[in-house]
């Protein structure tokens, strides 16, 4: 089993890591890593505002999904994506799954909703690389990108021809998620967060 503890250096390209070695190493790693086609990337911790927005979303979704077939998972659960460019594992800030993997797995493959809270260091990846990967998942119906310093969100929602882009802003806005019978009022998403 190949173990890893350091992040990828931009100066050299390490040898690809197998999915099995990545999962085994991730099970006892001190820091989480995302995995893209054989290369793993160390994740940095989020700000308090970032984590509070993510926690608020998880709590809101949990309360609304109780008793139904879908469950919300926090940032400790990976999403596995299979594509022509290779296997990817990401840790979204929140995800909703209605067809879960076995309880012994550390990831899910069929999320219906994925949420990322944007930060300066992750914005480019979340808005481009991850959006492309997540929206390729057949089960996904909505990809939510939320700001952490303003009550604002962009939702990519599956429609008949792909994904359409919706913009929500201000504490009076409410993100509807009729696909899972939930709503996300931004006043609740940003509770306790100082927003501009």
C-alpha positions in Angstrom: 0.0 0.0 0.0 1.4 3.4 -1.0 1.1 5.9 1.8 1.1 9.7 1.3 1.3 12.6 3.6 2.4 15.5 1.5 0.6 17.5 -1.1 1.5 17.4 -4.7 4.4 19.8 -5.7 4.0 21.8 -8.8 7.7 21.5 -9.5 7.5 17.7 -10.2 4.8 15.4 -11.3 4.6 12.3 -9.1 3.8 8.9 -10.3 0.1 8.2 -10.5 -1.5 6.6 -7.5 -4.1 3.9 -8.0 -7.6 4.3 -6.7 -7.1 1.5 -4.2 -3.9 3.1 -2.8 -5.6 6.5 -2.7 -8.5 5.1 -0.7 -6.2 3.1 1.6 -4.0 6.1 2.3 -7.0 8.4 2.8 -8.4 6.1 5.5 -5.6 7.0 7.9 -4.2 10.3 6.5 -3.8 13.3 8.8 -5.2 15.6 6.1 -7.8 15.0 3.4 -6.9 14.8 -0.3 -8.8 15.1 -3.4 -7.9 12.8 -6.3 -7.9 13.5 -10.0 -6.9 10.8 -12.5 -4.1 9.3 -10.3 -2.9 12.6 -8.7 -3.9 13.6 -5.2 -4.1 17.2 -3.9 -3.9 18.1 -0.3 -6.9 20.2 1.0 -6.6 23.2 3.1 -9.0 24.1 5.9 -11.7 26.6 5.3 -12.3 29.8 7.2 -14.9 30.0 10.0 -17.3 31.8 7.6 -16.9 29.0 5.0 -17.4 26.3 7.6 -20.4 28.0 9.1 -22.2 28.3 5.7 -21.5 24.7 5.0 -22.7 23.6 8.4 -25.9 25.7 8.1 -26.6 24.1 4.7 -26.1 20.6 6.1 -28.4 21.3 9.0 -31.1 22.9 6.9 -31.1 19.9 4.5 -31.0 17.3 7.3 -34.0 18.8 8.9 -36.0 18.8 5.7 -34.9 15.3 4.5 -35.6 13.5 7.7 -37.9 10.5 7.2 -37.4 10.4 3.5 -35.2 8.3 1.2 -32.5 11.0 0.8 -29.7 12.0 3.2 -27.3 14.9 3.4 -23.6 14.3 3.9 -21.0 16.8 5.1 -17.5 17.5 3.8 -16.1 14.3 5.3 -17.8 12.2 2.6 -16.2 12.0 -0.8 -18.0 11.9 -4.2 -16.5 9.5 -6.7 -16.8 10.5 -10.4 -15.9 8.2 -13.3 -15.2 9.9 -16.6 -13.1 9.4 -19.8 -10.3 11.4 -18.2 -10.2 9.1 -15.2 -11.5 8.6 -11.7 -12.0 11.6 -9.4 -12.7 11.9 -5.8 -13.8 15.3 -4.4 -15.0 16.3 -0.9 -17.9 18.7 -1.5 -19.0 20.9 1.4 -22.4 19.1 1.3 -24.1 16.5 -0.8 -27.5 14.9 -0.9 -27.7 11.2 -1.9 -30.9 9.3 -2.5 -29.3 6.0 -3.7 -26.4 5.5 -1.2 -23.3 3.4 -1.6 -22.9 0.7 1.1 -22.4 2.1 4.6 -18.8 0.7 4.7 -17.8 2.9 1.7 -16.2 6.3 2.3 -17.7 7.8 -0.8 -20.9 8.1 -2.8 -21.3 7.8 -6.6 -24.9 9.0 -7.2 -25.4 12.4 -5.5 -28.5 14.4 -6.5 -27.3 17.7 -5.1 -23.7 18.9 -4.5 -22.8 22.1 -2.7 -19.5 24.0 -2.7 -18.9 27.1 -0.6 -16.5 29.4 -2.6 -13.3 30.8 -1.3 -10.5 32.7 -3.1 -8.3 29.6 -3.1 -11.0 27.2 -4.5 -13.2 29.5 -6.7 -11.5 28.6 -10.0 -11.6 24.9 -9.4 -15.2 24.9 -8.0 -16.5 27.0 -10.9 -14.8 25.1 -13.7 -13.1 21.8 -13.0 -15.5 20.6 -10.4 -18.6 22.0 -12.2 -17.7 20.0 -15.3 -17.1 16.8 -13.3 -20.2 17.1 -11.0 -22.5 17.9 -13.9 -21.4 14.8 -15.7 -22.8 12.6 -12.9 -26.1 11.2 -14.3 -27.9 11.4 -11.0 -27.1 15.1 -10.3 -30.0 17.5 -10.5 -28.4 20.6 -8.9 -24.9 22.0 -8.3 -24.9 24.9 -5.8 -22.0 27.4 -5.5 -22.4 29.7 -2.5 -20.3 32.8 -1.6 -19.0 32.9 2.0 -18.8 36.7 2.4 -22.1 37.7 0.7 -25.6 36.2 0.7 -25.3 35.0 -2.9 -25.5 31.7 -4.8 -25.4 30.3 -8.2 -27.3 27.1 -8.9 -26.7 24.9 -12.0 -29.9 22.9 -12.4 -30.5 20.0 -14.8 -33.2 20.8 -17.4 -34.2 19.1 -20.6 -31.0 20.2 -22.5 -28.3 20.1 -19.8 -27.9 22.5 -17.0 -29.3 26.1 -16.7 -27.7 28.8 -14.5 -29.8 30.5 -11.8 -28.6 33.4 -9.6 -29.8 34.1 -6.1 -28.8 37.1 -3.9 -29.8 38.8 -0.7 -31.0 37.5 2.6 -34.6 37.4 1.3 -33.8 35.0 -1.5 -34.8 31.4 -1.3 -33.2 28.6 -3.3 -35.9 26.1 -4.3 -34.9 22.4 -4.5 -38.2 20.8 -5.6 -36.3 17.8 -6.8 -35.7 16.8 -3.2 -38.6 18.7 -1.7 -36.4 21.2 0.1 -35.7 25.0 0.2 -32.7 26.9 1.3 -33.6 30.5 2.5 -30.4 32.5 2.3 -31.3 34.1 5.7 -30.9 30.7 7.2 -27.9 29.6 5.1 -26.0 32.7 6.3 -27.2 32.7 9.9 -24.3 33.8 12.1 -22.2 34.9 9.2 -21.3 38.5 8.7 -22.1 39.2 5.0 -21.5 42.3 3.0 
